Structures are given as structure tokens and as C-alpha cells.
Amino acid sequence: MRPQNDERGLTESVQHAVLFPLLMLVTLGIIQTGIWLHGHHVAERAATAGADLARGRLGSVTDARATAGRLAAAGGLEDVTVRVRRAGGVVEVEVSGRAPLILDLGLSRISERASAPVEKATRP
């Protein structure tokens, strides 16, 4: 009696060859999305902290720029630039940087803004 050919092993090998790369791509996409979202959160928080510093009566644009830049760099952003503008009773802070993505598809550049009114001391 001749043994029958069992092709089940071949079918499973093909399934693994197709599913494994797909699973790896999905995992990479989830990691990339997490890094990108973290970068936006860091830039947003750095801009908000800079605006909080610059809006005070004794706040300075220089201190706000330095603090926002330090926070963004400590959060993992690279090539950080901070612009602070204090005019017309409003402070505007823009923090830009590059998120360290594993596979850069042109989405690594991040920019967030925060604005706040300048505090004014008034007599009661």
C-alpha cells in the first residue's frame, strides 16, 4: 500500500509566510502611531508650559523659549525649534520638532501651538 501525500504541512507553511509579515507590519504601525502621538503630546505640553511662563507679569520670552525647548528635547523630540511671541496682550508659543520614528514616511515633523492672555495686575 502506497502512503498518501499529506499537504497539510505545506498549507500551514504558506499561511505562516503570509501572516507573519502582515502581523509584523501591523505591530510596526501600532508602534509608529504611539511614537507619533507621544511626540504631539510632548510638543503640546512644551508649548503650554512656555505660554504659562511667558504670560506672567514677570515672565520672559527667553525663559519660556528655554523651558519649552528643554521639555520638548527631554520628551524625545529632535531638532527642536521654539518661537515665542508676546504682543497685543497675548502670548503665542509654537514648538516644532521631529519625532524619532522607526520608518519615516514624512510624518515625523511635529508642530504644536499654545496661546494665552498676558496677565495684568489691577487694583482691587
All heavy atoms as an XYZ file, in Angstrom:
915
protein
N       0.841     -1.170      0.000
C       0.000      0.000      0.000
C       0.891      1.240      0.000
O       1.829      1.350      0.776
C      -0.886     -0.046      1.235
C      -1.865      1.034      1.239
S      -3.043      0.692      2.552
C      -4.380      1.508      1.947
N       0.570      2.165     -0.861
C       1.349      3.376     -1.021
C       0.880      4.441     -0.042
O      -0.323      4.668      0.117
C       1.134      3.852     -2.454
C       2.224      4.703     -2.951
C       2.064      4.927     -4.441
N       1.558      6.280     -4.597
C       0.930      6.743     -5.650
N       0.646      5.952     -6.634
N       0.546      7.978     -5.723
N       1.822      5.167      0.650
C       1.387      6.206      1.580
C       0.829      7.406      0.818
O       1.298      7.765     -0.248
C       2.655      6.567      2.339
C       3.773      6.118      1.470
C       3.254      5.002      0.635
N      -0.200      8.014      1.400
C      -0.815      9.190      0.793
C       0.029     10.436      1.109
O       0.640     10.531      2.169
C      -2.228      9.394      1.334
C      -3.176      8.318      0.904
C      -4.576      8.578      1.455
O      -4.737      9.349      2.370
N      -5.555      7.913      0.871
N       0.058     11.359      0.156
C       0.776     12.617      0.378
C      -0.044     13.523      1.287
O      -1.215     13.791      1.012
C       1.030     13.332     -0.946
C       2.060     12.618     -1.770
O       2.859     11.860     -1.227
N       2.030     12.846     -3.074
N       0.588     13.999      2.342
C      -0.084     14.908      3.272
C       0.379     16.328      2.961
O       1.541     16.668      3.151
C       0.262     14.533      4.721
C      -0.532     15.341      5.719
O      -1.522     15.982      5.308
O      -0.160     15.333      6.902
N      -0.518     17.151      2.461
C      -0.167     18.516      2.083
C      -0.540     19.527      3.163
O      -0.471     20.722      2.942
C      -0.840     18.873      0.766
C      -0.315     18.060     -0.387
C      -0.923     18.463     -1.705
O      -1.701     19.438     -1.715
O      -0.629     17.819     -2.709
N      -0.936     19.069      4.309
C      -1.318     19.973      5.375
C      -0.125     20.833      5.823
O      -0.241     22.021      6.074
C      -1.863     19.219      6.574
C      -2.371     20.190      7.623
C      -2.782     19.544      8.895
N      -3.718     18.453      8.677
C      -4.243     17.739      9.644
N      -3.901     17.995     10.896
N      -5.068     16.771      9.406
N       1.059     20.253      5.902
C       2.258     20.999      6.297
C       2.581     22.116      5.329
O       2.988     23.201      5.715
N       2.386     21.877      4.038
C       2.631     22.895      3.025
C       1.653     24.053      3.172
O       2.029     25.219      3.090
C       2.534     22.283      1.635
C       2.723     23.245      0.462
C       4.127     23.825      0.494
C       2.454     22.541     -0.841
N       0.387     23.759      3.432
C      -0.622     24.791      3.592
C      -0.321     25.656      4.805
O      -0.433     26.890      4.755
C      -2.022     24.151      3.737
O      -2.267     23.316      2.614
C      -3.091     25.210      3.824
N       0.080     25.039      5.899
C       0.412     25.805      7.098
C       1.635     26.672      6.870
O       1.702     27.800      7.365
C       0.630     24.871      8.277
C      -0.659     24.255      8.786
C      -0.438     23.302      9.940
O       0.701     23.223     10.439
O      -1.395     22.639     10.350
N       2.603     26.204      6.134
C       3.799     26.996      5.838
C       3.437     28.234      5.028
O       3.960     29.321      5.272
C       4.823     26.164      5.076
O       5.276     25.094      5.858
N       2.554     28.082      4.064
C       2.125     29.216      3.247
C       1.360     30.214      4.109
O       1.541     31.429      3.983
C       1.276     28.735      2.048
C       0.638     29.920      1.332
C       2.122     27.918      1.098
N       0.512     29.733      5.006
C      -0.219     30.626      5.902
C       0.741     31.447      6.758
O       0.563     32.653      6.919
C      -1.160     29.831      6.796
C      -2.362     29.281      6.077
C      -3.206     28.384      6.989
O      -2.798     28.056      8.089
N      -4.362     27.995      6.492
N       1.761     30.784      7.299
C       2.737     31.494      8.119
C       3.534     32.491      7.294
O       3.860     33.572      7.764
C       3.671     30.510      8.819
C       2.995     29.734      9.900
N       2.450     30.333     11.015
C       2.778     28.403     10.036
C       1.925     29.398     11.794
N       2.105     28.216     11.221
N       3.853     32.138      6.070
C       4.623     33.031      5.202
C       3.832     34.285      4.850
O       4.410     35.343      4.608
C       5.046     32.299      3.937
N       2.522     34.201      4.825
C       1.682     35.350      4.511
C       1.325     36.119      5.788
O       1.379     37.347      5.822
C       0.400     34.903      3.774
C      -0.576     36.050      3.634
C       0.756     34.337      2.418
N       0.971     35.430      6.836
C       0.501     36.084      8.053
C       1.614     36.728      8.876
O       1.393     37.772      9.484
C      -0.271     35.083      8.918
C      -1.619     34.650      8.364
C      -2.273     33.643      9.294
C      -2.527     35.843      8.147
N       2.783     36.142      8.914
C       3.855     36.692      9.741
C       4.268     38.098      9.302
O       4.334     39.002     10.133
C       5.057     35.745      9.768
C       6.135     36.196     10.694
C       5.963     36.149     12.070
C       7.320     36.701     10.195
C       6.943     36.577     12.924
C       8.318     37.131     11.035
C       8.130     37.074     12.411
N       4.520     38.354      8.008
C       4.850     39.727      7.596
C       3.697     40.700      7.858
O       3.919     41.850      8.236
C       5.135     39.615      6.107
C       5.515     38.197      5.905
C       4.709     37.420      6.903
N       2.466     40.246      7.662
C       1.317     41.096      7.927
C       1.232     41.457      9.406
O       1.005     42.622      9.766
C       0.030     40.394      7.479
C      -1.256     41.199      7.626
C      -1.206     42.433      6.737
C      -2.448     40.328      7.281
N       1.464     40.491     10.262
C       1.469     40.738     11.701
C       2.590     41.699     12.093
O       2.401     42.591     12.921
C       1.613     39.415     12.462
C       1.603     39.498     13.983
C       0.269     40.023     14.473
C       1.891     38.130     14.574
N       3.737     41.566     11.480
C       4.858     42.472     11.756
C       4.545     43.901     11.309
O       4.872     44.862     12.000
C       6.135     41.963     11.078
C       6.651     40.662     11.645
S       7.002     40.746     13.409
C       8.417     41.806     13.381
N       3.901     44.058     10.157
C       3.518     45.386      9.678
C       2.500     46.047     10.597
O       2.585     47.243     10.868
C       2.970     45.299      8.255
C       4.000     45.168      7.148
C       3.311     44.951      5.809
C       4.876     46.398      7.095
N       1.540     45.286     11.067
C       0.546     45.829     11.993
C       1.216     46.259     13.303
O       0.943     47.343     13.835
C      -0.583     44.797     12.256
C      -1.465     45.222     13.416
C      -1.414     44.605     10.998
N       2.128     45.434     13.808
C       2.846     45.776     15.037
C       3.687     47.033     14.843
O       3.692     47.928     15.695
C       3.741     44.600     15.478
O       2.927     43.445     15.646
C       4.458     44.909     16.764
N       4.393     47.133     13.729
C       5.182     48.319     13.434
C       4.291     49.555     13.331
O       4.646     50.624     13.817
C       5.970     48.123     12.134
C       6.828     49.303     11.682
C       7.939     49.577     12.687
C       7.409     49.034     10.315
N       3.138     49.416     12.717
C       2.197     50.530     12.603
C       1.701     51.007     13.954
O       1.570     52.217     14.191
N       1.444     50.081     14.854
C       0.993     50.455     16.199
C       2.105     51.187     16.949
O       1.858     52.209     17.604
C       0.526     49.203     16.970
C      -0.773     48.667     16.363
C       0.338     49.512     18.452
C      -1.192     47.311     16.889
N       3.327     50.705     16.822
C       4.459     51.365     17.490
C       4.681     52.755     16.897
O       4.865     53.727     17.642
C       5.727     50.497     17.372
C       5.563     49.219     18.193
C       6.958     51.269     17.828
C       6.646     48.186     17.961
N       4.648     52.865     15.572
C       4.827     54.159     14.913
C       3.760     55.150     15.356
O       4.058     56.310     15.632
C       4.745     53.993     13.397
C       5.891     53.288     12.767
C       7.014     54.229     12.441
O       7.958     54.315     13.191
N       6.910     54.921     11.345
N       2.525     54.711     15.430
C       1.434     55.582     15.847
C       1.630     56.043     17.286
O       1.402     57.217     17.605
C       0.083     54.850     15.699
O      -0.075     54.437     14.348
C      -1.076     55.743     16.092
N       2.060     55.158     18.144
C       2.319     55.529     19.539
C       3.418     56.565     19.663
O       3.299     57.539     20.434
N       4.493     56.396     18.912
C       5.594     57.372     18.948
C       5.129     58.716     18.408
O       5.437     59.771     18.964
C       6.805     56.849     18.146
C       7.409     55.631     18.824
C       7.866     57.934     17.985
C       8.463     54.917     17.991
N       4.360     58.706     17.346
C       3.852     59.936     16.737
C       2.913     60.674     17.695
O       3.026     61.885     17.881
C       3.147     59.587     15.432
C       2.665     60.754     14.641
C       3.408     61.599     13.874
C       1.312     61.203     14.538
N       2.599     62.547     13.301
C       1.317     62.327     13.693
C       0.107     60.764     15.081
C       0.154     63.009     13.370
C      -1.046     61.445     14.764
C      -1.018     62.555     13.912
N       2.004     59.942     18.325
C       1.092     60.563     19.289
C       1.841     61.101     20.500
O       1.514     62.177     21.008
C       0.021     59.556     19.728
C      -1.036     59.217     18.682
C      -1.916     58.071     19.170
C      -1.877     60.442     18.363
N       2.836     60.363     20.965
C       3.649     60.836     22.081
C       4.369     62.131     21.709
O       4.434     63.068     22.508
C       4.657     59.766     22.497
C       5.614     60.218     23.536
N       5.255     60.421     24.848
C       6.931     60.544     23.456
C       6.305     60.840     25.528
N       7.332     60.923     24.702
N       4.901     62.206     20.503
C       5.574     63.421     20.048
C       4.649     64.620     20.025
O       5.032     65.717     20.437
N       3.418     64.426     19.570
C       2.443     65.523     19.574
C       2.112     65.956     21.003
O       1.993     67.146     21.281
C       1.163     65.118     18.836
C       1.239     65.347     17.375
N       1.076     66.575     16.798
C       1.502     64.498     16.360
C       1.206     66.484     15.500
N       1.471     65.220     15.198
N       1.961     64.997     21.881
C       1.662     65.331     23.273
C       2.816     66.104     23.908
O       2.593     67.082     24.631
C       1.366     64.058     24.073
C       1.096     64.322     25.510
N      -0.054     64.921     25.959
C       1.846     64.088     26.606
C       0.002     65.046     27.269
N       1.152     64.546     27.695
N       4.041     65.674     23.661
C       5.216     66.366     24.216
C       5.297     67.791     23.679
O       5.519     68.740     24.445
C       6.506     65.571     23.889
C       7.741     66.404     24.137
C       6.556     64.297     24.709
N       5.105     67.966     22.377
C       5.165     69.310     21.786
C       4.053     70.199     22.328
O       4.279     71.383     22.631
C       5.072     69.218     20.268
N       2.867     69.642     22.489
C       1.745     70.410     23.039
C       2.013     70.839     24.473
O       1.785     71.984     24.847
C       0.473     69.563     22.969
C      -0.748     70.255     23.532
C      -1.965     69.346     23.532
O      -1.875     68.193     23.063
O      -3.008     69.789     24.022
N       2.525     69.926     25.272
C       2.813     70.246     26.672
C       3.949     71.261     26.791
O       3.906     72.155     27.630
C       3.158     68.968     27.445
C       3.382     69.187     28.893
C       2.113     69.742     29.562
N       2.456     70.288     30.852
C       2.188     71.523     31.255
N       1.543     72.357     30.462
N       2.546     71.941     32.437
N       4.969     71.151     25.940
C       6.067     72.116     25.959
C       5.582     73.504     25.563
O       5.965     74.506     26.182
C       7.189     71.659     25.026
N       4.709     73.583     24.562
C       4.162     74.879     24.150
C       3.302     75.479     25.257
O       3.373     76.686     25.529
C       3.350     74.719     22.866
N       2.513     74.664     25.915
C       1.671     75.151     27.009
C       2.515     75.654     28.177
O       2.225     76.706     28.764
C       0.717     74.030     27.488
O      -0.063     73.592     26.377
C      -0.203     74.520     28.583
N       3.571     74.916     28.507
C       4.452     75.349     29.601
C       5.150     76.656     29.250
O       5.293     77.546     30.101
C       5.479     74.260     29.907
N       5.572     76.794     27.993
C       6.195     78.044     27.560
C       5.223     79.213     27.634
O       5.588     80.310     28.068
N       3.980     78.981     27.224
C       2.973     80.040     27.299
C       2.676     80.417     28.749
O       2.514     81.600     29.071
C       1.693     79.603     26.585
N       2.620     79.440     29.630
C       2.390     79.722     31.047
C       3.514     80.569     31.634
O       3.267     81.451     32.459
C       2.244     78.427     31.839
C       0.920     77.730     31.586
O       0.002     78.383     31.045
O       0.814     76.532     31.920
N       4.740     80.290     31.246
C       5.870     81.073     31.750
C       5.873     82.492     31.194
O       6.159     83.439     31.919
C       7.189     80.401     31.385
C       7.736     79.404     32.386
C       8.998     78.767     31.839
C       8.021     80.065     33.702
N       5.591     82.638     29.913
C       5.680     83.952     29.278
C       4.483     84.845     29.567
O       4.570     86.056     29.393
C       5.833     83.783     27.772
N       3.383     84.300     30.036
C       2.186     85.115     30.229
C       2.189     85.895     31.528
O       1.445     86.857     31.679
C       0.949     84.246     30.162
C       0.766     83.349     31.380
C      -0.412     82.484     31.267
N      -1.602     83.266     31.517
C      -2.786     82.776     31.776
N      -2.948     81.468     31.791
N      -3.811     83.546     31.990
N       3.032     85.504     32.469
C       3.072     86.203     33.749
C       3.629     87.608     33.619
O       4.338     87.942     32.671
N       3.312     88.443     34.593
C       3.774     89.832     34.566
C       5.292     89.893     34.568
O       5.896     90.733     33.921
C       3.212     90.588     35.770
C       3.452     92.066     35.722
C       2.702     92.782     36.815
N       3.101     92.375     38.152
C       4.114     92.914     38.829
N       4.816     93.879     38.292
N       4.407     92.499     40.037
N       5.906     88.967     35.292
C       7.366     88.923     35.365
C       7.956     87.876     34.420
O       9.161     87.628     34.443
C       7.811     88.629     36.798
C       7.370     89.656     37.842
C       7.756     89.202     39.237
C       7.946     91.019     37.530
N       7.125     87.253     33.612
C       7.600     86.212     32.700
C       8.413     86.801     31.562
O       8.212     87.938     31.152
N       9.336     86.018     31.073
C      10.164     86.496     29.969
C      10.076     85.523     28.790
O       9.887     84.311     28.966
C      11.619     86.661     30.407
O      12.253     85.415     30.497
N      10.241     86.079     27.632
C      10.215     85.287     26.408
C      11.404     84.328     26.382
O      11.287     83.173     25.950
C      10.225     86.226     25.177
C      10.437     85.454     23.897
C       8.927     87.019     25.128
N      12.541     84.784     26.878
C      13.747     83.955     26.892
C      13.571     82.720     27.769
O      13.932     81.607     27.370
C      14.953     84.777     27.385
O      15.056     85.955     26.586
C      16.229     83.987     27.280
N      13.018     82.912     28.976
C      12.778     81.772     29.871
C      11.767     80.804     29.268
O      11.922     79.586     29.379
C      12.268     82.243     31.240
C      13.344     82.944     32.051
O      14.543     82.758     31.734
O      12.982     83.663     32.995
N      10.730     81.342     28.648
C       9.705     80.488     28.033
C      10.303     79.662     26.902
O      10.034     78.461     26.789
C       8.562     81.353     27.520
N      11.129     80.286     26.079
C      11.756     79.576     24.959
C      12.670     78.466     25.464
O      12.642     77.344     24.958
C      12.543     80.564     24.100
C      13.090     79.956     22.831
C      13.815     80.976     21.967
N      12.881     81.990     21.476
C      12.970     83.292     21.752
N      13.935     83.761     22.497
N      12.079     84.135     21.250
N      13.477     78.775     26.496
C      14.413     77.777     27.033
C      13.672     76.603     27.674
O      14.027     75.442     27.460
C      15.343     78.430     28.046
N      12.638     76.897     28.444
C      11.888     75.834     29.121
C      11.150     74.946     28.123
O      11.174     73.717     28.236
C      10.888     76.439     30.129
O      11.627     77.190     31.089
C      10.091     75.368     30.824
N      10.501     75.558     27.150
C       9.774     74.772     26.142
C      10.745     73.896     25.354
O      10.453     72.726     25.071
C       9.001     75.697     25.214
N      11.902     74.428     25.021
C      12.896     73.641     24.293
C      13.425     72.470     25.107
O      13.592     71.364     24.595
N      13.670     72.713     26.406
C      14.144     71.630     27.284
C      13.099     70.538     27.423
O      13.418     69.347     27.381
C      14.490     72.189     28.667
C      15.932     72.545     28.846
C      16.312     72.765     30.299
N      15.307     73.405     31.133
C      15.176     74.725     31.305
N      15.987     75.548     30.696
N      14.242     75.208     32.087
N      11.839     70.925     27.620
C      10.771     69.929     27.769
C      10.606     69.090     26.503
O      10.440     67.870     26.578
C       9.450     70.608     28.114
C       9.277     71.069     29.550
C       7.989     71.875     29.691
C       9.257     69.887     30.478
N      10.646     69.745     25.354
C      10.480     69.016     24.091
C      11.639     68.045     23.872
O      11.425     66.901     23.460
C      10.372     69.997     22.934
N      12.856     68.488     24.163
C      14.016     67.615     23.987
C      13.993     66.468     24.992
O      14.317     65.327     24.649
C      15.304     68.417     24.128
N      13.595     66.747     26.228
C      13.521     65.689     27.247
C      12.443     64.674     26.904
O      12.550     63.501     27.271
C      13.262     66.296     28.615
N      11.397     65.103     26.189
C      10.326     64.194     25.784
C      10.671     63.346     24.572
O       9.888     62.500     24.175
N      11.828     63.598     23.955
C      12.255     62.757     22.846
C      12.226     63.411     21.485
O      12.617     62.788     20.499
N      11.783     64.649     21.389
C      11.781     65.314     20.080
C      13.201     65.717     19.703
O      14.008     66.074     20.559
C      10.884     66.550     20.098
C       9.390     66.305     20.242
C       8.638     67.623     20.199
C       8.875     65.386     19.167
N      13.484     65.678     18.422
C      14.798     66.055     17.901
C      14.639     67.296     17.031
O      13.551     67.575     16.532
C      15.377     64.906     17.076
C      15.542     63.629     17.875
C      15.819     62.417     17.010
O      15.654     62.504     15.777
O      16.194     61.376     17.574
N      15.718     68.036     16.849
C      15.716     69.261     16.027
C      14.611     70.217     16.470
O      13.798     70.685     15.663
C      15.555     68.938     14.538
C      16.635     68.021     14.023
O      17.755     68.092     14.547
O      16.356     67.224     13.101
N      14.575     70.515     17.749
C      13.505     71.325     18.332
C      13.734     72.807     18.041
O      14.845     73.316     18.205
C      13.433     71.102     19.859
C      12.380     71.996     20.487
C      13.148     69.645     20.162
N      12.682     73.475     17.603
C      12.689     74.932     17.457
C      11.482     75.476     18.210
O      10.398     74.896     18.156
C      12.629     75.379     15.989
O      11.454     74.846     15.393
C      13.845     74.938     15.220
N      11.698     76.589     18.903
C      10.632     77.213     19.688
C      10.530     78.674     19.280
O      11.529     79.392     19.258
C      10.928     77.104     21.207
C       9.825     77.768     22.006
C      11.099     75.658     21.617
N       9.326     79.096     18.967
C       9.060     80.508     18.663
C       8.085     81.043     19.697
O       7.029     80.437     19.911
C       8.472     80.651     17.265
C       9.468     80.409     16.178
C       8.892     80.731     14.803
N       9.471     79.791     13.869
C       8.813     78.814     13.258
N       7.541     78.686     13.457
N       9.429     77.997     12.451
N       8.455     82.158     20.311
C       7.593     82.789     21.312
C       7.337     84.221     20.863
O       8.257     84.965     20.537
C       8.262     82.787     22.710
C       7.352     83.437     23.730
C       8.615     81.373     23.137
N       6.065     84.607     20.868
C       5.680     85.974     20.504
C       4.747     86.501     21.582
O       3.742     85.873     21.923
C       4.975     85.983     19.151
C       4.776     87.361     18.578
C       4.252     87.279     17.168
N       2.845     86.930     17.134
C       1.847     87.818     17.171
N       2.098     89.092     17.238
N       0.598     87.417     17.123
N       5.118     87.638     22.127
C       4.313     88.268     23.178
C       3.974     89.671     22.711
O       4.796     90.577     22.764
C       5.105     88.300     24.478
C       4.349     88.857     25.635
C       5.184     88.775     26.893
N       4.512     89.498     27.960
C       4.788     89.372     29.223
N       5.740     88.565     29.614
N       4.128     90.062     30.117
N       2.750     89.857     22.246
C       2.328     91.157     21.723
C       0.816     91.262     21.799
O       0.101     90.268     21.674
C       2.796     91.332     20.290
N       0.352     92.486     21.988
C      -1.081     92.735     21.978
C      -1.843     92.036     23.082
O      -3.009     91.687     22.910
N      -1.206     91.806     24.210
C      -1.881     91.162     25.330
C      -2.020     89.652     25.207
O      -2.729     89.029     25.985
N      -1.345     89.068     24.232
C      -1.425     87.620     24.011
C      -0.017     87.053     23.839
O       0.839     87.666     23.206
C      -2.264     87.298     22.751
C      -2.278     85.814     22.461
C      -3.679     87.813     22.913
N       0.190     85.876     24.400
C       1.443     85.144     24.215
C       1.148     83.956     23.320
O       0.198     83.212     23.551
C       1.992     84.632     25.568
C       3.179     83.723     25.347
C       2.354     85.771     26.462
N       1.960     83.790     22.281
C       1.831     82.645     21.391
C       3.162     81.895     21.369
O       4.210     82.496     21.148
C       1.470     83.088     19.979
C       0.102     83.705     19.876
C      -0.200     84.199     18.475
O       0.700     84.177     17.614
O      -1.343     84.610     18.254
N       3.094     80.588     21.595
C       4.285     79.745     21.598
C       4.067     78.619     20.595
O       3.036     77.956     20.623
C       4.568     79.158     23.004
C       5.788     78.267     22.975
C       4.718     80.260     24.031
N       5.048     78.434     19.728
C       4.999     77.332     18.767
C       6.241     76.469     18.965
O       7.365     76.957     18.927
C       4.967     77.839     17.335
C       4.902     76.714     16.331
C       4.859     77.191     14.889
O       4.832     78.410     14.666
O       4.868     76.332     14.008
N       6.022     75.186     19.182
C       7.110     74.225     19.359
C       7.072     73.267     18.168
O       6.049     72.654     17.891
C       6.967     73.444     20.686
C       8.032     72.376     20.798
C       7.016     74.387     21.869
N       8.201     73.161     17.485
C       8.332     72.245     16.354
C       9.502     71.308     16.615
O      10.480     71.694     17.248
C       8.594     73.009     15.057
O       7.526     73.868     14.773
N       9.374     70.104     16.135
C      10.451     69.134     16.295
C      10.203     67.936     15.410
O       9.241     67.895     14.641
N      11.067     66.975     15.540
C      10.969     65.762     14.737
C      10.866     64.568     15.673
O      11.703     64.376     16.542
C      12.195     65.639     13.838
C      12.052     64.684     12.703
C      13.216     64.766     11.723
N      14.522     64.753     12.362
C      15.147     63.657     12.781
N      14.580     62.487     12.628
N      16.327     63.741     13.334
N       9.830     63.770     15.496
C       9.652     62.557     16.300
C      10.577     61.472     15.755
O      10.732     61.333     14.542
C       8.205     62.081     16.251
N      11.190     60.700     16.639
C      12.128     59.661     16.183
C      11.410     58.397     15.713
O      11.450     57.355     16.358
C      12.963     59.394     17.431
C      12.038     59.677     18.562
C      11.157     60.807     18.088
N      10.741     58.485     14.574
C      10.003     57.348     14.050
C      10.956     56.276     13.518
O      12.057     56.576     13.067
C       9.065     57.798     12.933
C       7.957     58.765     13.345
C       7.127     59.150     12.130
C       7.071     58.165     14.406
N      10.512     55.052     13.574
C      11.311     53.931     13.087
C      11.410     53.983     11.567
O      12.470     53.825     10.987
C      10.690     52.593     13.546
C      10.678     52.524     15.072
C      11.443     51.418     12.951
C       9.818     51.412     15.624
N      10.291     54.228     10.921
C      10.219     54.317      9.469
C       9.571     55.650      9.133
O       8.365     55.820      9.314
C       9.390     53.149      8.911
C       9.226     53.066      7.406
C      10.582     52.864      6.743
C       8.297     51.937      7.047
N      10.367     56.609      8.687
C       9.857     57.951      8.433
C       9.184     58.008      7.066
O       9.826     57.850      6.034
C      11.001     58.962      8.507
C      10.499     60.389      8.420
O       9.275     60.599      8.427
O      11.341     61.309      8.351
N       7.890     58.237      7.087
C       7.121     58.361      5.850
C       6.689     59.807      5.626
O       5.664     60.067      5.029
C       5.897     57.447      5.901
C       6.188     55.960      6.051
C       4.904     55.177      6.244
C       6.953     55.439      4.856
N       7.477     60.743      6.158
C       7.150     62.153      6.025
C       6.254     62.672      7.134
O       5.777     63.796      7.068
N       6.001     61.868      8.140
C       5.118     62.277      9.233
C       5.874     62.648     10.498
O       5.255     62.929     11.520
C       4.140     61.137      9.558
C       3.212     60.720      8.447
C       2.427     59.483      8.851
C       2.267     61.845      8.094
N       7.193     62.662     10.455
C       7.949     62.854     11.685
C       7.970     64.306     12.144
O       8.204     64.578     13.322
C       9.384     62.348     11.515
O      10.066     63.138     10.567
N       7.727     65.264     11.265
C       7.750     66.678     11.657
C       6.482     67.008     12.417
O       5.371     66.786     11.940
C       7.874     67.555     10.414
C       8.287     68.945     10.727
C       9.754     68.961     11.104
N      10.105     70.274     11.620
C      11.079     70.477     12.478
N      11.793     69.477     12.907
N      11.348     71.664     12.896
N       6.664     67.531     13.628
C       5.546     67.823     14.525
C       5.596     69.297     14.907
O       6.666     69.835     15.171
C       5.622     66.938     15.777
C       5.374     65.484     15.392
C       4.646     67.395     16.844
C       5.584     64.513     16.513
N       4.446     69.932     14.959
C       4.367     71.329     15.361
C       3.084     71.534     16.160
O       2.008     71.125     15.725
C       4.381     72.235     14.132
O       4.343     73.578     14.518
N       3.218     72.145     17.314
C       2.059     72.445     18.155
C       2.147     73.883     18.636
O       3.239     74.422     18.829
C       2.001     71.505     19.366
C       1.661     70.072     19.026
C       0.232     69.879     18.556
O      -0.636     70.702     18.916
O      -0.008     68.915     17.825
N       0.990     74.489     18.863
C       0.925     75.885     19.313
C       0.090     75.990     20.578
O      -0.838     75.214     20.798
C       0.282     76.762     18.257
C       1.076     76.881     17.016
C       0.385     77.772     16.038
N       1.156     77.798     14.802
C       0.921     78.629     13.836
N      -0.051     79.506     13.934
N       1.656     78.601     12.756
N       0.440     77.012     21.363
C      -0.359     77.355     22.539
C      -0.383     78.867     22.651
O       0.603     79.542     22.342
C       0.241     76.743     23.803
N      -1.509     79.403     23.074
C      -1.611     80.842     23.281
C      -2.355     81.093     24.588
O      -3.162     80.276     25.033
C      -2.319     81.523     22.115
O      -3.647     81.051     22.012
N      -2.037     82.236     25.186
C      -2.655     82.595     26.465
C      -2.633     84.112     26.600
O      -1.739     84.774     26.063
C      -1.895     81.947     27.624
N      -3.599     84.658     27.323
C      -3.572     86.105     27.541
C      -2.483     86.470     28.549
O      -2.196     85.712     29.467
C      -4.964     86.406     28.113
C      -5.403     85.124     28.718
C      -4.778     84.038     27.908
N      -1.877     87.635     28.339
C      -0.859     88.118     29.267
C      -1.564     88.609     30.530
O      -2.570     89.315     30.465
C      -0.041     89.265     28.637
C       0.941     89.855     29.635
C       0.689     88.761     27.410
N      -1.040     88.205     31.684
C      -1.635     88.628     32.954
C      -1.374     90.109     33.189
O      -0.281     90.618     32.907
C      -1.043     87.807     34.094
C      -1.418     86.351     34.019
C      -0.774     85.547     35.140
O       0.050     86.089     35.902
O      -1.092     84.358     35.244
N      -2.375     90.757     33.708
C      -2.255     92.181     34.028
C      -2.604     92.357     35.505
O      -3.599     91.825     35.987
C      -3.192     93.007     33.170
C      -2.864     92.970     31.706
C      -3.834     93.807     30.926
C      -3.533     93.703     29.445
N      -4.505     94.438     28.642
N      -1.766     93.140     36.172
C      -2.047     93.450     37.572
C      -2.998     94.642     37.641
O      -2.778     95.667     36.998
C      -0.766     93.761     38.311
N      -4.085     94.476     38.384
C      -5.039     95.568     38.553
C      -5.263     95.804     40.038
O      -5.069     94.924     40.862
C      -6.392     95.228     37.890
O      -6.907     94.045     38.471
C      -6.219     95.030     36.386
N      -5.692     96.990     40.353
C      -6.006     97.311     41.745
C      -7.389     96.792     42.081
O      -8.296     96.857     41.289
C      -5.958     98.806     41.954
C      -4.577     99.345     41.842
C      -4.555    100.766     42.237
N      -3.167    101.161     42.390
C      -2.779    102.250     42.947
N      -3.682    103.103     43.383
N      -1.521    102.521     43.049
N      -7.508     96.276     43.300
C      -8.826     95.754     43.708
C      -9.825     96.864     43.962
O      -9.555     97.966     44.166
C      -8.538     94.987     44.992
C      -7.160     95.331     45.409
C      -6.499     96.002     44.272
